[in-house]
């Protein structure tokens, strides 16, 4: 009897997932990968297996990653202090070399290797490759050094990789027209890449449940937010602190043509599958 019940549950799960597999078949989904899901071995395994499954059913996944903890560790190793201003890393000449080395070298290639070990074809790219991300210095009241803002995204290297059957794994270092390297915020880069690809969904993996009425109470999760709701939610303080730039990235992506964006809790195993292949979804969607 237990076996019959388990088989029924399994068949129901597959049956419920089918409409979503059909919905996303041959569509592009951009996943910004970071936080605890990137540093916890068990969660990392779940993400890799999720991407392989999605690829096998015909969903075109593009993985955009950060690497803050690894950059911090390398800076500490060489005796350079990590400095953040307004949530962005101050990036001097020494730091940009380390950012480039860690993101485009160590982190990117480890992710390529991990995904390939799970049976997928993966290709590591960075924003410098094929002039994928052209940037200029981010100007503001405070000088952040070699932190860039995106001027242009060329999707050709990404689409070429997808056409070849590869999962593109992208690190967010960019170059200017005159060849200067810039550090780009991974959420910002993922949003712009998703919009230029006309992605069906942009998923930001975080270490929180999503947008909550009370940020300290996950049970107050707001499952869906319209772009038009965002100013009110900012004025009332529901969107505040580190959530502001994440929501702004989502809003920009939707306005630029992404069907919807979602902030999900990367601490939950298989949260990507829950978001894409179930009716309930995961986290907060911005539509």
N, C-alpha and C positions, 0 to 999 in steps of 0.2 A: 504493500500500500504506500509506504514512504517513497519507494522508487517511482510509483505512478505519479504521486504528487510532485516529486522533484522533476520528472520528465515534463509534466504539465506546465510547471513554472518555467522551465527552460524554453519550451515551445512558445509560451506566451511572451517571454522576453524577446525572442527572435521575431515573432509576429508583430509585436508593438514597435520594434526598431525598423521594420521594413519600410514604412512610409518615409521615415527620415533618411534612410539609406538612399531611397529613390529621389528624395528632395535634393540631397547634396551630391548625388552621382554626377561626376564630371565637373563639379563646381570647385572653386578655390576657397579654402579656409586658411586664414592666417592665424597662427598661434604665437603669441608672445610668451616665451618660456623664461621663467625666472623664479626667484624666491626659494622657498623651502623645497618645492618640487624639483629644483635643480641641484640641491645639495644633499637631500636625503636619498640614500641609495634605493630604498624600497619604492619611494614615490617616483624616482627617476625611471626605475624599471617599468612602472605602470604607464608612465608617459610614453616611453619608447614602444611598448606593446600596443598602446592605444593608436599611435601614429601608424604602426604597421597594419593594424586591423582596418583603419580608415582608408589607407592606401589600397589595401586588397579589395575593398568594396567599391573602388573607383572614385574616392574623394581625393582631391589634389591638395595636400597639406604643404604649407610653407611655414617653416619654423624660424622665428626671429628671436634671438636670445641676447640676454645681458650677461653679466659676470662680475657684479660688484664685489662679492666676497673674495673671489680669486684675485681681483685687482688689488683689493685692500691687503691681502696676504702677501702679494708680491711687493707692493710698496713698502710694507713693514719689513720684509726681508732685506730690502736694499736701503733701509733707513730713511724712507721718505714718508712724511706724515700725510694721511688722507684728510682732505679738507672739503667740506660741503657747504655750499651757499644756496639757500632756497631750494634744497633738495637736489641740486645739481653738483657734480664733482668739479672742483676747481682743477683745471688741467693745464699745468705749465709744460715746458718743453720736455722735461724729463718724464713727467707723468704720461704725456701722450705717447711716448715711445713704449712705455710699459703697458698702457691700455691696448695699443695696437698688437703688441706681442702676446698678451694674455688672451684678448678676445678673439683675434683673427688666427692666432696660433693655437695655444693650449686648449682653451674652452671649445672653440669651434671644432677642432679635429677630434677632441674627445667625444663630442656629441655625434659626429659623423661615424666614428668607430662604434659607439654604443648602438646607434640605430641599425648599422649594418650587421652587428652581432645578432640583432633581433630579426634579421631576414629582409630588411628593406635595402633599396639602393639609395644612397645619400650622397649629396655633393655639398661641400663646404664653400661658402662664398662670403665675401665681405663687401661693404659698400664701395670700396676702391675698385673692385673687380669690374671691368667693362664700364667704368664710370657709372656704376649702378646708382650710387647716391652722390650727387654733387652738392656741396655745402658751402656756406660762408660763415664767417665768425658771428656768433650770437651776440648781438649788441644789446646793452641794457645799462641800468644805473651802476651795476657792479661788473667789473671785468672778470670773466670766468676763465680767461686764457683760451686754450684751444678747444672750446666747446662750440659746436657748430649748430646752425639751423639749416634745414634742408631747402635747397633751391629747386632741385629737380631729381626725379627718380626715373631711371631707365629700367623698364621691366624685361627687356630682352634677355639678359643673362638668366633671370628667374624662369621665364617662359621656356627658354631653350633647355634648361635643366629638367623642367616638368615634362616637356615633349620627349626627352630622352628617357623618361621613366624614373627620374631621380626625385627625392625629396630635397628641396633646397633648404640648407641650414645657413642662416645669414647672421653675421656679426655686424654690429652697427658702428663701424668706423667708416669715415667718408673722406673724400678729397675735394679740395676747391679747384677752381679752373686753373690756378697756377701751381697745383700739386701739393698744397699744404694739407696735412692730415688733420681731421677734426673728430672729436668724440661726440657721438649723437646719442641722446636719450633713447633707450630701446623701445619704450612705449610710443614715443613720438615717431620713431622710424617705422615701427610695426603698423601704426595707423596710416601713415602716408603710403607705405608699400601696399597695404590692403586696399586703399582707395584707388591707387593706380592700377592694381590688378582687377578692380571691380569685384572684389571678393564677396562671397555670399555671407561670410561671418568673420569677424575679428574677435579672437578670444584672448583676453589678458589674464594670465595666471598670476594670482597674488597670494598673500598669506593672510587674507581676511575672507569672511563669508561672502562679501559683496557690499553694496551700499545698504546701510541699516539706518532705521529711524534713530536708534541709539547705538553709536559705534561700538559700545562695550557689551551689547546684547545681540548675539547672532539671531535670536528668535524674532527680532524686529526687521529681518531682511526685507528689502523692497525688491520684489522679483522683476518688475518692469518699470522703466522710466522713459517717457517721451522726451525728445530733444527740447520741446517747448516747456517741459517741467523744470529744466535745469536751473534757469535763473532764480526761480522761486526757492528751490532746494538749497541753492547757495545762500540766498538772503536769510533763510531760516536757520542756517548753520548745519543742516543735515549733510550737505556736501561741504567738507572743510578739510584743512590740513593737506595731507598727502593724497587724499582722494580727489582733490581739485584737478591736478594735472592729468590724472587717469581718466576722469570723466571728460575733461576737455579733449583729450585724444580721441575718445569714443565719439563725441559729438562731431568733431572734425571729420572723422572717417565716415560717419553716416551722411553728413552733409555733402561729402565728396563722392558718394555713390555706393558705399558698403551697405548691404541690405540690413544688417543689424550687427551690434557689437555686444560683447558679454564680458563682464568682470567675474571670474570664477575663483573659487577657493582651491588653490593648487595643493593644499594640505590633505585634501580628500582623494584617495586613490581612484583613478579612472574618472576624474571629474570631467575630462574632455569628452569621454563617451556619454556621460550622463547629460552633458549640455547638448550634444549634437544628436543623440539617438534616443532620447526619451521625451515624453510630453512635458514633464516637469521642468526639465533643463536644470541648470545649476547657476547659482549666483544671481547677478542683476544684469538684465539685458537693457541696452539703450537702443531705441528704435525711432 
